Amino acid sequence: MGGVKTKKKIEPVLQSPRSRLWWTAAVLFLSLVFVTSCQRPQAVGPTPAVQAEPGVYLQQIEKALAERDHAKAVSLLEEFLKLYPNDPKAEFSALRLGYLYLETGENAKAYELLRTWLEQYPQSRSRARGRLYLAMSLFRLDRVKEALDLFHALAEEPEAAAFLPQIYVYLGECYLKKGQLLPALTWYVRYESGLRDEAEQKAVQKRFVQILSRGWSESTLERALAQFPEGFLADAVRYGMALAQVQGGKRRLAEESLLKISSRHLDDPLTGPIQDLLKAISAQERPRTCTIGCLLPLTGKYQRIGSGVLDALLLGSRAFQDPGPRGHTIRLLIRDTQGNPATAARHLRELAGVQDLVGIVGPLTAEEGLLCAREAESLGVPMIALTQKEEVAKVGSFVFQNGLTMRQQVETLVDYAMGRLGVVRFAVLYPNDAYGVLARDRFRQKVAENGGVVEAAVPYAERETDFQDEIKRLVGESYWRALQEKEQKKGFHQTLEEDDQSEEATVSPGGVPAAAASEAASGLPFEALFIPDEYRRVSLIAPHLALFDLSGVLLLGTNAWHSDRLVASAGDYVKGSLFVDGFFEGSPMPFVREFVEEFRRNFGRAPGLLEAEALDSLWMLEAAFDQAGQKTRTGVRDALEALENYPGLSGTTSFDADGCARKHLHVLTITDNRIEEVY
């Protein structure tokens, strides 16, 4: 991906820059013309047939440049430098020739000449300009790494301050050549921040649109939107994301995003591209209504949960918005299951008789889900169950599962710890119940698949409050003995209260106890400890770990950790730990923030995981309907099976061969006494 070059009028160079507006046009389209002002050439006679004096050559060079005869100017400069290499004007002329080589596309010649010039004139007052030209030649020769190094160095040199606007743009273009969108935009934003002229700013906006029309992936654009969440650039990123969504068959998502931003761009460089894309989307023929059934417990013991899910589905159907010029609308057929499997199955059979029904969202419980799954499979109705039981999806090809599972949590957690942090040695401390045993087994399996090792796995009783015996078994006899010997020399803290006092005095700036930090580099029996339990139990376990010099161990957890009360009760003992969840209300991702704000505005409360999963399921069914070649239930089923990396509120989602959701969940950590998203 290179810069765009346009021809510009050539003026004499190497003096002071002309207007900033000319500079913007030249730099943004990577013209290599650097305009300067100098005295107009005096009238001269014809080129002498014999060797001319230096002044005559220089006059002829100025005349050729004024007439835009680059070839003649280059020839005269080459001859002048050959005949008069020691002339006082040779330094200036050689630099000018290097620039003209760049302008005429002789990039290799420019590089060789400029490299020699910098060696020959190390004290030149024009050295920064020479280094800039050299970096430009490297860029045009596709020696991007060398060009980047030189542009970065120039950006830090006071002598090159006059060239910073050009340097910033070239840095952006270098990163574009490397296929790195975020640093490219970062340097363009730095360039834009120094502009004051409206025409210059519009030129940069046009370049943003060009850059973001290059076919970047949705995941890359999501990161760009998180980094640049406001202003023209943010909407240009949203436009680029809409292009990617249309390319991926997600027309509804693209249309939704474009309609939201179109009113902000009535007369700027995004106006035409947005309207053209909306017209292209509208031109594609598709049915006007997408009918989806909803099986929810709206009465009975699960009423509160069902009502919350219904709120999310109503929001997702755009019931609170003017539908506007959309490709289709969503019609919801809502049925109350009362939490009863037989009632849920009866409603499903009724909904299957609705001719234009696309599919069904729900039910919520495993018992309802299993019975409804059999009915949906026999009737050929696509159904996305909001249950954690993966067995529901295994009933048949028309049934899908989109609830948070232990498998999803363990896969995200282990992939992050091993792939991004390089952890390979783990241990598991788990409750001796069905949840803990399942978590242990899934964790062991995933770590082994990724090439790591679980050094130890120790259970504890359901009502346990003192975990010293379990931790002794976890660390092993040799580590325990070594720890005893060390503590005998300095005095072992017998109580948690004493240990708390010591911790306050010995915590390093990163929040890790200093003694433990020194031990972390060597001697620890494992690098990370997985504790699949709820936050109350974790707040009891974490302080015990400090007693065993395990504060340097990375703590890992499930979504059961996700509570501000863990931060309040365990404090520094859980600082830097990692856990996962399917939904994070405080996520910096723009589409999550928009959902949370809209949900609060309509219902006066914050949404939770089930609401996010329900809305994702609704929109995945709609996306499948939108993408299906044949607008039949079988076509929708096939489109759901083919759906990959759907950018959901509850994590990036695909379905495996059994119809179970595979997700990249939110990875969370605790820093500065609050929960933050790290991935």
Secondary structure by P-SEA (a helix, b strand, c coil): cbbbbbbccccccccccccaaaaaaaaaaccccccccccccccccccccccccaaaaaaaaaaaaaacaaaaaaaaaaaaaaacccccaaaaaaaaaaaaaaaacaaaaaaaaaaaaaaacccccaaaaaaaaaaaaaaaacaaaaaaaaaaaaaaccccccaaaaaaaaaaaaaaaacccaaaaaaaaaaaaacccaaaaaaaaaaaaaaaaccccaaaaaaaaaaccccaaaaaaaaaaaaaaaaacaaaaaaaaaaacccccccccaaaaaaaaaaaaaabbbbcbbbbbbbccccccaaaaaaaaaaaaaaaaccccccccccbbbbbbcccccccaaaaaaaaaaaaaccccccccccccaaaaaaaaaaaaaabbbbbbcccccccccccccbbbbcccaaaaaaaaaaaaccccccccbbbbbcccaaaaaaaaaaaaaaaaacccccbbbbbcccccccaaaaaaaacaaaaaaaaaaaaaccccccaaaaaaaaaaccccccccaaaaaaccccccccbbbbcccaaaaaaaaaaaaaaccccbbbbbcccccccccccccccccccbbbbcccccccccaaaaaaaaaaaacccccccaaaaaaaaaaaaaaaaaaacccccaaaaaaaaaacccccccccbbbbccccccccccbbbbbcccbbbbcc
